[in-house]
């Protein structure tokens, strides 16, 4: 069994392997991902390791872990961070899985490595290799706003394994009390309009570069969000089964913030929800946060979505969102793990205030 670096000529075989494993996506879909992660990526260079594969005795690919380069502001410098993705090993070779995992964890040429959606059984291993969790405790919660109480109850019962008849009955019997609680509790419907304008964006321009300059100076640990990187990051999504939309808030010709959300379809339950994956706003602009939230919720209503949700992140943004009194549930996904090669930088990153971390930093939106 051999663990080696992934090469561009391996793309087709790796795509065949991943398409036959329990990951979503077709062979062509995986090839588009590879093209997006590395070939189209504006910060990729040939010295960067794309990932690793496991080969059996027949030189067949039976394991994979990807490595996505992402530009990251760490302290005063921009570095190339490593984002792990799509770790998968064929069932009969699972006892060799750690070879891939160790290949990613043992990188020492970069200043920052990030692992997201880490399974519970792997936490201790990350800690042994010097990794730490991003110190944003609000990541442990998901805030959500119910838009359709009847369907929300129905799908919740279906998710728990109840029959369609029982789930529909629960939806019909419970939607009135839940609807009343929802109206009393959630204040998003009475958010007042301001002079701020919200528009959907399909391409980012220089105003986004200015927004990046204004926000990045307040944080020592933040993924770069310049116009060219944002255009790359979300361009692929137009070809994805998950649709992404960017809403920009404009004010006197400048952009004080934006929100990116994905429309998540559940074919099994015939349901739809909106998930905000990036909320990037000038410091302490609560009015911008609320205006963007209101626009996403309105979009959810137009799309007949069950709910709008967002994972917790930046403390002041969470406090602003909490002022609308959303429902809150536990986040099944733990905060990302990170490892900085510089010990002094690593120590500074233990401070909650230096981070601006959202789901943008993981591999799920790539």
Helices and strands as residue ranges (DSSP letters): E 2-5, G 8-10, H 11-19, H 27-34, I 35-39, E 51-55, E 61-74, E 77-89, G 91-96, H 97-105, E 112-115, G 120-122, H 123-128, E 132-133, G 137-140, E 141-146, H 149-159, H 164-185, G 188-190, E 197-201, H 206-216, E 221-223, H 227-235, G 236-239, E 243-251, E 254-266, E 271-281, H 286-302, E 307-311, H 315-322, E 327-330, E 337-340, H 343-348, G 352-354, E 355-356, G 359-361
